[in-house]
Amino acid sequence: MNRKSGSAPFFISFIIMIFVICMITAALSGNIPRWNGKPWFGIILGALAMVCAIPFHLLGKKRTELYLISCLMNTVGAGLFVSSYFTYAGKNPSLTDLFLAAVMVSTVMLMRCILTASDRMKKIAARILLGVNATASIAVIVLWIMYGGTFYPMLFFLLVPEFMQGLFLLIYTGEPKSPFRLISFASYNYALVIGLAVLVILTEGEILNGLFDGTELFSGRKKKLP
């Protein structure tokens, strides 16, 4: 597969990933069992899904289709992490919020893939869009803190896969590697970032070992200063 047509697997797999995350979120948000008031069961299952994906990724060197199983399992893990957040927050994202967030990130990914097909613009456009994603993610976090709700957190959780998929697409345009191997790597990265973000929220920042003493970014509560 030449590099000009190589963006197609990235876009198609991204659409599938977004669909899987949204469907799991819609089905499981608010329904994950709680331990000590928190949905640790979802976090554990998500982490297990990522661990179980490892052998499929390693065996993908011999059978390329196994990379897709690895990607799917990591995506399921990401969906479980997102569902755990909404269960903890006591909120169920509406289909409208899920649809709008999915359309927005899919549009950015489509633009990325189209521009990547141009030899003259691919690297510059890819870097610009990564910057746009990073800036948008920061803005969405601020809006999430200010207004809460379900749309902004859902948009943030979907911007993470778009960034990672775009990052590994940029790597693909410069190096002749298997696109499916890179897509699998991207799935590990976004599942890990989403999982860590939700873990910070569930532990109310304690996992950061005092890095943000005094405030709870996502819980809306303040720590008592000593």
DRENPA-3360 file (N, C-alpha, C; in nm, 2 decimals, always signed):
BEGIN
1 = MNRKSGSA = +0.09/-0.12/+0.00/+0.00/+0.00/+0.00/+0.09/+0.12/+0.00 ~ +0.07/+0.21/-0.10/+0.15/+0.33/-0.10/+0.10/+0.43/+0.00 ~ +0.18/+0.53/+0.02/+0.16/+0.63/+0.13/+0.04/+0.72/+0.10 ~ +0.02/+0.74/-0.03/-0.09/+0.83/-0.06/-0.23/+0.77/-0.02 ~ -0.24/+0.64/-0.04/-0.36/+0.57/-0.01/-0.36/+0.52/+0.13 ~ -0.25/+0.53/+0.20/-0.23/+0.47/+0.33/-0.31/+0.54/+0.44 ~ -0.37/+0.66/+0.41/-0.45/+0.73/+0.52/-0.59/+0.66/+0.53 ~ -0.63/+0.58/+0.43/-0.76/+0.52/+0.43/-0.78/+0.43/+0.56;
9 = PFFISFII = -0.68/+0.34/+0.58/-0.70/+0.25/+0.70/-0.71/+0.33/+0.83 ~ -0.64/+0.45/+0.84/-0.64/+0.53/+0.96/-0.78/+0.59/+0.98 ~ -0.84/+0.64/+0.87/-0.97/+0.70/+0.88/-1.08/+0.59/+0.91 ~ -1.08/+0.48/+0.83/-1.18/+0.38/+0.85/-1.17/+0.32/+0.99 ~ -1.05/+0.29/+1.04/-1.04/+0.23/+1.17/-1.08/+0.34/+1.28 ~ -1.05/+0.46/+1.25/-1.09/+0.57/+1.35/-1.24/+0.58/+1.36 ~ -1.31/+0.57/+1.25/-1.46/+0.57/+1.26/-1.51/+0.45/+1.34 ~ -1.45/+0.34/+1.31/-1.50/+0.22/+1.39/-1.47/+0.24/+1.54;
17 = MIFVICMI = -1.35/+0.29/+1.57/-1.31/+0.31/+1.71/-1.41/+0.40/+1.78 ~ -1.44/+0.52/+1.71/-1.53/+0.61/+1.77/-1.67/+0.55/+1.79 ~ -1.71/+0.47/+1.70/-1.84/+0.41/+1.71/-1.85/+0.31/+1.83 ~ -1.74/+0.23/+1.84/-1.73/+0.14/+1.95/-1.73/+0.21/+2.09 ~ -1.65/+0.32/+2.10/-1.64/+0.39/+2.23/-1.78/+0.45/+2.26 ~ -1.85/+0.51/+2.16/-1.98/+0.57/+2.18/-2.08/+0.47/+2.22 ~ -2.08/+0.35/+2.16/-2.18/+0.25/+2.19/-2.16/+0.20/+2.33 ~ -2.04/+0.17/+2.37/-2.01/+0.12/+2.50/-2.05/+0.23/+2.60;
25 = TAALSGNI = -2.02/+0.35/+2.57/-2.05/+0.46/+2.67/-2.20/+0.47/+2.68 ~ -2.28/+0.46/+2.57/-2.42/+0.47/+2.58/-2.48/+0.36/+2.66 ~ -2.42/+0.24/+2.64/-2.48/+0.12/+2.70/-2.44/+0.10/+2.85 ~ -2.32/+0.15/+2.89/-2.27/+0.12/+3.02/-2.27/+0.23/+3.12 ~ -2.28/+0.35/+3.07/-2.27/+0.47/+3.16/-2.38/+0.46/+3.26 ~ -2.35/+0.47/+3.39/-2.44/+0.46/+3.50/-2.48/+0.31/+3.54 ~ -2.42/+0.22/+3.47/-2.45/+0.08/+3.49/-2.34/-0.01/+3.54 ~ -2.22/+0.06/+3.56/-2.10/-0.02/+3.61/-2.11/-0.03/+3.76;
33 = PRWNGKPW = -2.10/-0.15/+3.82/-2.10/-0.17/+3.96/-2.00/-0.08/+4.03 ~ -2.03/-0.03/+4.15/-1.94/+0.05/+4.23/-1.89/-0.02/+4.35 ~ -1.76/+0.00/+4.38/-1.69/-0.05/+4.50/-1.65/+0.08/+4.58 ~ -1.70/+0.08/+4.70/-1.67/+0.20/+4.78/-1.71/+0.33/+4.72 ~ -1.83/+0.32/+4.64/-1.88/+0.44/+4.58/-1.82/+0.47/+4.45 ~ -1.73/+0.40/+4.40/-1.66/+0.43/+4.27/-1.66/+0.31/+4.18 ~ -1.67/+0.33/+4.05/-1.68/+0.22/+3.95/-1.54/+0.16/+3.92 ~ -1.48/+0.10/+4.02/-1.34/+0.04/+3.99/-1.35/-0.08/+3.90;
41 = FGIILGAL = -1.47/-0.14/+3.90/-1.49/-0.26/+3.82/-1.46/-0.23/+3.67 ~ -1.51/-0.11/+3.63/-1.49/-0.07/+3.49/-1.35/-0.04/+3.46 ~ -1.28/+0.02/+3.55/-1.13/+0.05/+3.54/-1.05/-0.08/+3.52 ~ -1.09/-0.17/+3.61/-1.01/-0.30/+3.61/-1.04/-0.38/+3.48 ~ -1.16/-0.38/+3.43/-1.20/-0.45/+3.31/-1.13/-0.38/+3.19 ~ -1.13/-0.25/+3.19/-1.06/-0.17/+3.09/-0.91/-0.20/+3.08 ~ -0.85/-0.21/+3.20/-0.70/-0.24/+3.20/-0.68/-0.38/+3.16 ~ -0.77/-0.47/+3.19/-0.75/-0.61/+3.15/-0.76/-0.63/+3.00;
49 = AMVCAIPF = -0.85/-0.55/+2.94/-0.87/-0.55/+2.80/-0.74/-0.50/+2.73 ~ -0.68/-0.40/+2.78/-0.55/-0.36/+2.73/-0.44/-0.46/+2.74 ~ -0.44/-0.53/+2.86/-0.34/-0.63/+2.88/-0.36/-0.75/+2.78 ~ -0.48/-0.79/+2.76/-0.52/-0.90/+2.67/-0.49/-0.86/+2.53 ~ -0.48/-0.73/+2.50/-0.45/-0.69/+2.36/-0.30/-0.71/+2.32 ~ -0.22/-0.72/+2.42/-0.07/-0.73/+2.40/-0.03/-0.85/+2.31 ~ -0.07/-0.97/+2.34/-0.03/-1.08/+2.26/-0.08/-1.07/+2.11 ~ -0.19/-1.01/+2.09/-0.24/-0.99/+1.95/-0.15/-0.89/+1.88;
57 = HLLGKKRT = -0.11/-0.79/+1.95/-0.02/-0.69/+1.89/+0.11/-0.76/+1.86 ~ +0.17/-0.84/+1.95/+0.30/-0.90/+1.92/+0.29/-1.00/+1.81 ~ +0.18/-1.07/+1.80/+0.16/-1.17/+1.69/+0.12/-1.11/+1.56 ~ +0.09/-0.98/+1.56/+0.06/-0.91/+1.44/+0.17/-0.90/+1.34 ~ +0.29/-0.92/+1.38/+0.41/-0.92/+1.29/+0.40/-1.04/+1.19 ~ +0.33/-1.14/+1.24/+0.32/-1.26/+1.15/+0.18/-1.26/+1.08 ~ +0.08/-1.21/+1.15/-0.05/-1.21/+1.09/-0.11/-1.07/+1.11 ~ -0.11/-0.99/+1.00/-0.15/-0.85/+1.02/-0.28/-0.82/+1.08;
65 = ELYLISCL = -0.38/-0.91/+1.05/-0.52/-0.89/+1.10/-0.52/-0.89/+1.25 ~ -0.42/-0.95/+1.31/-0.42/-0.95/+1.46/-0.40/-0.81/+1.52 ~ -0.34/-0.72/+1.44/-0.33/-0.59/+1.49/-0.47/-0.52/+1.51 ~ -0.56/-0.56/+1.43/-0.70/-0.51/+1.44/-0.77/-0.56/+1.56 ~ -0.74/-0.68/+1.60/-0.80/-0.73/+1.73/-0.74/-0.66/+1.84 ~ -0.61/-0.63/+1.84/-0.54/-0.55/+1.94/-0.61/-0.41/+1.95 ~ -0.63/-0.35/+1.84/-0.69/-0.22/+1.84/-0.83/-0.22/+1.89 ~ -0.91/-0.32/+1.86/-1.05/-0.33/+1.91/-1.05/-0.35/+2.06;
73 = MNTVGAGL = -0.96/-0.43/+2.11/-0.96/-0.46/+2.25/-0.92/-0.33/+2.33 ~ -0.82/-0.26/+2.28/-0.79/-0.13/+2.34/-0.90/-0.03/+2.34 ~ -0.97/-0.03/+2.23/-1.09/+0.06/+2.21/-1.20/+0.02/+2.31 ~ -1.22/-0.11/+2.33/-1.32/-0.15/+2.43/-1.27/-0.11/+2.57 ~ -1.14/-0.12/+2.60/-1.09/-0.07/+2.72/-1.11/+0.08/+2.74 ~ -1.09/+0.16/+2.63/-1.12/+0.30/+2.64/-1.27/+0.33/+2.66 ~ -1.35/+0.25/+2.60/-1.50/+0.27/+2.62/-1.54/+0.24/+2.77 ~ -1.47/+0.14/+2.83/-1.50/+0.11/+2.97/-1.45/+0.22/+3.06;
81 = FVSSYFTY = -1.34/+0.28/+3.02/-1.29/+0.39/+3.10/-1.38/+0.51/+3.10 ~ -1.43/+0.54/+2.98/-1.52/+0.66/+2.96/-1.65/+0.63/+3.04 ~ -1.70/+0.51/+3.02/-1.82/+0.47/+3.09/-1.81/+0.48/+3.25 ~ -1.69/+0.45/+3.29/-1.66/+0.45/+3.44/-1.67/+0.60/+3.48 ~ -1.62/+0.69/+3.40/-1.62/+0.83/+3.44/-1.77/+0.88/+3.45 ~ -1.85/+0.85/+3.35/-1.99/+0.89/+3.35/-2.07/+0.82/+3.47 ~ -2.03/+0.70/+3.50/-2.10/+0.63/+3.61/-2.06/+0.70/+3.74 ~ -1.93/+0.74/+3.75/-1.89/+0.81/+3.87/-1.95/+0.95/+3.88;
89 = AGKNPSLT = -1.97/+1.01/+3.77/-2.03/+1.15/+3.77/-2.18/+1.14/+3.78 ~ -2.24/+1.02/+3.77/-2.38/+1.01/+3.78/-2.45/+1.07/+3.66 ~ -2.39/+1.07/+3.54/-2.45/+1.13/+3.43/-2.45/+1.03/+3.31 ~ -2.55/+1.04/+3.23/-2.56/+0.96/+3.11/-2.56/+1.05/+2.98 ~ -2.46/+1.04/+2.90/-2.45/+1.13/+2.78/-2.57/+1.10/+2.69 ~ -2.63/+1.20/+2.64/-2.74/+1.18/+2.54/-2.69/+1.14/+2.41 ~ -2.77/+1.08/+2.33/-2.73/+1.04/+2.19/-2.69/+1.16/+2.11 ~ -2.75/+1.27/+2.14/-2.72/+1.40/+2.07/-2.57/+1.44/+2.10;
97 = DLFLAAVM = -2.54/+1.43/+2.23/-2.40/+1.47/+2.27/-2.30/+1.37/+2.21 ~ -2.33/+1.24/+2.21/-2.24/+1.14/+2.15/-2.23/+1.17/+2.00 ~ -2.34/+1.19/+1.93/-2.34/+1.21/+1.79/-2.26/+1.34/+1.75 ~ -2.28/+1.45/+1.82/-2.21/+1.57/+1.79/-2.06/+1.56/+1.81 ~ -2.03/+1.50/+1.92/-1.88/+1.49/+1.95/-1.82/+1.40/+1.85 ~ -1.88/+1.29/+1.81/-1.83/+1.20/+1.71/-1.81/+1.26/+1.58 ~ -1.91/+1.34/+1.54/-1.91/+1.41/+1.41/-1.79/+1.51/+1.40 ~ -1.78/+1.58/+1.51/-1.67/+1.69/+1.52/-1.53/+1.63/+1.50;
105 = VSTVMLMR = -1.50/+1.52/+1.58/-1.37/+1.46/+1.57/-1.35/+1.39/+1.44 ~ -1.46/+1.33/+1.39/-1.45/+1.26/+1.26/-1.42/+1.36/+1.15 ~ -1.48/+1.48/+1.16/-1.45/+1.58/+1.05/-1.30/+1.62/+1.05 ~ -1.25/+1.64/+1.17/-1.11/+1.67/+1.18/-1.02/+1.56/+1.13 ~ -1.05/+1.44/+1.16/-0.98/+1.32/+1.11/-0.99/+1.31/+0.96 ~ -1.10/+1.34/+0.90/-1.12/+1.33/+0.76/-1.04/+1.44/+0.69 ~ -1.04/+1.56/+0.75/-0.95/+1.67/+0.69/-0.80/+1.62/+0.70 ~ -0.76/+1.56/+0.81/-0.63/+1.52/+0.82/-0.59/+1.42/+0.72;
113 = CILTASDR = -0.68/+1.32/+0.69/-0.65/+1.22/+0.59/-0.64/+1.27/+0.45 ~ -0.73/+1.37/+0.42/-0.74/+1.43/+0.29/-0.61/+1.50/+0.26 ~ -0.57/+1.59/+0.36/-0.45/+1.67/+0.34/-0.32/+1.58/+0.34 ~ -0.32/+1.47/+0.41/-0.21/+1.38/+0.41/-0.18/+1.32/+0.27 ~ -0.29/+1.32/+0.19/-0.27/+1.26/+0.05/-0.19/+1.35/-0.04 ~ -0.17/+1.48/+0.01/-0.09/+1.57/-0.07/+0.05/+1.57/-0.03 ~ +0.15/+1.54/-0.12/+0.29/+1.53/-0.08/+0.34/+1.67/-0.03 ~ +0.29/+1.78/-0.09/+0.34/+1.91/-0.06/+0.29/+1.96/+0.08;
121 = MKKIAARI = +0.18/+1.91/+0.12/+0.12/+1.97/+0.24/+0.11/+1.87/+0.36 ~ +0.14/+1.74/+0.33/+0.11/+1.64/+0.44/+0.17/+1.67/+0.57 ~ +0.30/+1.70/+0.58/+0.37/+1.71/+0.71/+0.33/+1.84/+0.78 ~ +0.32/+1.95/+0.70/+0.28/+2.08/+0.76/+0.14/+2.07/+0.81 ~ +0.05/+2.02/+0.72/-0.09/+2.01/+0.76/-0.11/+1.92/+0.88 ~ -0.04/+1.81/+0.88/-0.05/+1.71/+1.00/-0.01/+1.78/+1.13 ~ +0.10/+1.85/+1.12/+0.14/+1.92/+1.25/+0.05/+2.03/+1.29 ~ -0.01/+2.10/+1.19/-0.10/+2.21/+1.23/-0.23/+2.15/+1.29;
129 = LLGVNATA = -0.28/+2.04/+1.24/-0.40/+1.98/+1.29/-0.37/+1.91/+1.43 ~ -0.25/+1.86/+1.45/-0.22/+1.82/+1.59/-0.22/+1.93/+1.69 ~ -0.17/+2.05/+1.64/-0.18/+2.17/+1.73/-0.32/+2.21/+1.75 ~ -0.40/+2.21/+1.65/-0.54/+2.24/+1.66/-0.61/+2.15/+1.76 ~ -0.58/+2.02/+1.75/-0.64/+1.92/+1.84/-0.60/+1.95/+1.99 ~ -0.47/+1.98/+2.01/-0.42/+2.00/+2.14/-0.48/+2.13/+2.20 ~ -0.49/+2.23/+2.12/-0.55/+2.36/+2.16/-0.70/+2.34/+2.20 ~ -0.77/+2.27/+2.11/-0.91/+2.24/+2.13/-0.93/+2.16/+2.26;
137 = SIAVIVLW = -0.84/+2.06/+2.28/-0.85/+1.98/+2.40/-0.84/+2.06/+2.53 ~ -0.75/+2.16/+2.53/-0.73/+2.24/+2.65/-0.86/+2.33/+2.66 ~ -0.91/+2.38/+2.55/-1.03/+2.47/+2.56/-1.15/+2.38/+2.61 ~ -1.16/+2.26/+2.56/-1.27/+2.17/+2.61/-1.26/+2.14/+2.75 ~ -1.14/+2.12/+2.80/-1.12/+2.09/+2.95/-1.17/+2.21/+3.03 ~ -1.13/+2.33/+2.98/-1.17/+2.46/+3.05/-1.33/+2.47/+3.05 ~ -1.39/+2.44/+2.94/-1.54/+2.45/+2.93/-1.60/+2.34/+3.02 ~ -1.53/+2.22/+3.02/-1.58/+2.11/+3.10/-1.58/+2.15/+3.25;
145 = IMYGGTFY = -1.47/+2.22/+3.30/-1.47/+2.26/+3.43/-1.57/+2.37/+3.46 ~ -1.59/+2.46/+3.37/-1.68/+2.57/+3.39/-1.83/+2.53/+3.38 ~ -1.87/+2.44/+3.29/-2.01/+2.41/+3.27/-2.05/+2.27/+3.29 ~ -1.95/+2.18/+3.31/-1.99/+2.04/+3.34/-2.06/+1.98/+3.22 ~ -2.17/+1.90/+3.26/-2.25/+1.84/+3.15/-2.18/+1.71/+3.10 ~ -2.23/+1.67/+2.99/-2.17/+1.54/+2.93/-2.11/+1.57/+2.79 ~ -2.14/+1.67/+2.73/-2.09/+1.70/+2.59/-1.94/+1.72/+2.60 ~ -1.89/+1.81/+2.69/-1.75/+1.85/+2.69/-1.66/+1.74/+2.73;
153 = PMLFFLLV = -1.70/+1.66/+2.83/-1.61/+1.54/+2.86/-1.61/+1.44/+2.75 ~ -1.72/+1.42/+2.69/-1.73/+1.32/+2.58/-1.64/+1.37/+2.46 ~ -1.65/+1.50/+2.43/-1.57/+1.56/+2.32/-1.42/+1.54/+2.35 ~ -1.38/+1.57/+2.48/-1.24/+1.55/+2.52/-1.20/+1.41/+2.50 ~ -1.28/+1.31/+2.55/-1.24/+1.17/+2.54/-1.23/+1.12/+2.40 ~ -1.30/+1.19/+2.30/-1.29/+1.15/+2.16/-1.17/+1.23/+2.09 ~ -1.14/+1.34/+2.14/-1.03/+1.42/+2.09/-0.89/+1.34/+2.11 ~ -0.89/+1.27/+2.22/-0.76/+1.19/+2.25/-0.73/+1.09/+2.14;
161 = PEFMQGLF = -0.83/+1.00/+2.10/-0.80/+0.91/+1.99/-0.77/+0.98/+1.86 ~ -0.83/+1.10/+1.83/-0.81/+1.17/+1.71/-0.66/+1.22/+1.71 ~ -0.62/+1.27/+1.82/-0.48/+1.31/+1.83/-0.38/+1.20/+1.81 ~ -0.40/+1.09/+1.88/-0.31/+0.97/+1.87/-0.31/+0.91/+1.73 ~ -0.43/+0.90/+1.67/-0.44/+0.85/+1.54/-0.37/+0.94/+1.44 ~ -0.39/+1.07/+1.46/-0.32/+1.17/+1.37/-0.17/+1.17/+1.39 ~ -0.12/+1.15/+1.51/+0.02/+1.14/+1.54/+0.08/+1.02/+1.47 ~ +0.02/+0.91/+1.48/+0.08/+0.79/+1.41/+0.06/+0.79/+1.26;
169 = LLIYTGEP = -0.04/+0.86/+1.21/-0.05/+0.89/+1.07/+0.06/+0.97/+1.02 ~ +0.10/+1.07/+1.10/+0.22/+1.15/+1.06/+0.35/+1.07/+1.06 ~ +0.36/+0.98/+1.16/+0.47/+0.88/+1.16/+0.47/+0.80/+1.03 ~ +0.35/+0.75/+0.99/+0.34/+0.67/+0.87/+0.38/+0.74/+0.75 ~ +0.35/+0.87/+0.74/+0.39/+0.94/+0.61/+0.54/+0.95/+0.60 ~ +0.61/+0.94/+0.71/+0.76/+0.95/+0.70/+0.83/+0.82/+0.70 ~ +0.77/+0.71/+0.74/+0.84/+0.58/+0.75/+0.75/+0.47/+0.69 ~ +0.80/+0.39/+0.60/+0.73/+0.28/+0.54/+0.70/+0.16/+0.63;
177 = KSPFRLIS = +0.61/+0.18/+0.73/+0.57/+0.08/+0.82/+0.43/+0.04/+0.80 ~ +0.39/-0.08/+0.85/+0.26/-0.13/+0.84/+0.16/-0.03/+0.90 ~ +0.06/+0.02/+0.83/-0.04/+0.11/+0.89/-0.11/+0.05/+1.01 ~ -0.14/-0.08/+1.00/-0.22/-0.15/+1.10/-0.13/-0.16/+1.23 ~ -0.01/-0.17/+1.22/+0.08/-0.18/+1.34/+0.08/-0.04/+1.41 ~ +0.09/+0.06/+1.33/+0.08/+0.20/+1.39/-0.05/+0.23/+1.45 ~ -0.16/+0.18/+1.38/-0.29/+0.20/+1.44/-0.31/+0.13/+1.57 ~ -0.25/+0.01/+1.58/-0.25/-0.06/+1.71/-0.18/+0.01/+1.82;
185 = FASYNYAL = -0.06/+0.07/+1.78/+0.01/+0.15/+1.88/-0.07/+0.27/+1.92 ~ -0.14/+0.33/+1.82/-0.22/+0.45/+1.86/-0.33/+0.41/+1.96 ~ -0.39/+0.29/+1.94/-0.50/+0.25/+2.03/-0.44/+0.23/+2.17 ~ -0.32/+0.18/+2.19/-0.27/+0.17/+2.32/-0.25/+0.31/+2.38 ~ -0.20/+0.40/+2.31/-0.18/+0.54/+2.36/-0.31/+0.61/+2.40 ~ -0.41/+0.60/+2.32/-0.53/+0.68/+2.36/-0.60/+0.61/+2.47 ~ -0.60/+0.47/+2.47/-0.66/+0.40/+2.58/-0.59/+0.43/+2.71 ~ -0.46/+0.44/+2.71/-0.38/+0.47/+2.83/-0.41/+0.61/+2.88;
193 = VIGLAVLV = -0.41/+0.71/+2.79/-0.44/+0.85/+2.83/-0.57/+0.87/+2.89 ~ -0.68/+0.81/+2.82/-0.81/+0.82/+2.87/-0.82/+0.75/+3.01 ~ -0.76/+0.63/+3.02/-0.76/+0.56/+3.15/-0.70/+0.64/+3.26 ~ -0.58/+0.70/+3.23/-0.52/+0.78/+3.33/-0.60/+0.90/+3.37 ~ -0.66/+0.96/+3.27/-0.74/+1.08/+3.30/-0.86/+1.04/+3.39 ~ -0.93/+0.93/+3.36/-1.04/+0.89/+3.45/-0.99/+0.85/+3.58 ~ -0.87/+0.78/+3.59/-0.82/+0.74/+3.72/-0.79/+0.86/+3.81 ~ -0.74/+0.97/+3.75/-0.72/+1.09/+3.82/-0.85/+1.15/+3.88;
201 = ILTEGEIL = -0.95/+1.14/+3.79/-1.08/+1.19/+3.84/-1.14/+1.11/+3.95 ~ -1.13/+0.97/+3.94/-1.19/+0.89/+4.04/-1.11/+0.89/+4.17 ~ -0.98/+0.92/+4.17/-0.90/+0.93/+4.29/-0.90/+1.08/+4.34 ~ -0.98/+1.16/+4.27/-0.99/+1.30/+4.30/-0.85/+1.37/+4.31 ~ -0.76/+1.33/+4.22/-0.63/+1.39/+4.21/-0.52/+1.33/+4.30 ~ -0.56/+1.24/+4.39/-0.47/+1.18/+4.48/-0.36/+1.10/+4.42 ~ -0.39/+1.05/+4.30/-0.29/+0.97/+4.23/-0.17/+1.05/+4.18 ~ -0.19/+1.18/+4.17/-0.09/+1.27/+4.13/+0.01/+1.31/+4.24;
209 = NGLFDGTE = -0.01/+1.25/+4.36/+0.08/+1.27/+4.47/+0.10/+1.42/+4.51 ~ -0.01/+1.49/+4.51/+0.00/+1.63/+4.55/+0.05/+1.73/+4.45 ~ +0.06/+1.68/+4.32/+0.10/+1.77/+4.22/+0.01/+1.89/+4.20 ~ -0.12/+1.87/+4.22/-0.21/+1.98/+4.21/-0.28/+2.01/+4.35 ~ -0.20/+2.02/+4.45/-0.25/+2.04/+4.59/-0.34/+2.17/+4.59 ~ -0.45/+2.15/+4.65/-0.54/+2.27/+4.67/-0.66/+2.27/+4.58 ~ -0.66/+2.20/+4.47/-0.77/+2.20/+4.38/-0.80/+2.06/+4.33 ~ -0.93/+2.04/+4.29/-0.97/+1.92/+4.23/-1.03/+1.96/+4.09;
217 = LFSGRKKK = -0.95/+1.94/+3.99/-0.98/+1.99/+3.86/-1.12/+1.95/+3.81 ~ -1.15/+1.82/+3.82/-1.27/+1.77/+3.76/-1.38/+1.74/+3.85 ~ -1.35/+1.73/+3.98/-1.46/+1.69/+4.07/-1.54/+1.81/+4.12 ~ -1.48/+1.93/+4.11/-1.55/+2.05/+4.15/-1.54/+2.07/+4.30 ~ -1.46/+1.99/+4.37/-1.44/+2.01/+4.51/-1.30/+2.06/+4.54 ~ -1.28/+2.12/+4.66/-1.16/+2.17/+4.70/-1.10/+2.08/+4.81 ~ -0.97/+2.06/+4.81/-0.90/+2.00/+4.92/-0.89/+2.09/+5.04 ~ -0.89/+2.04/+5.16/-0.86/+2.12/+5.27/-0.71/+2.14/+5.29;
225 = LP = -0.66/+2.26/+5.29/-0.52/+2.28/+5.30/-0.47/+2.26/+5.44 ~ -0.36/+2.20/+5.46/-0.31/+2.17/+5.60/-0.28/+2.30/+5.67;
% end
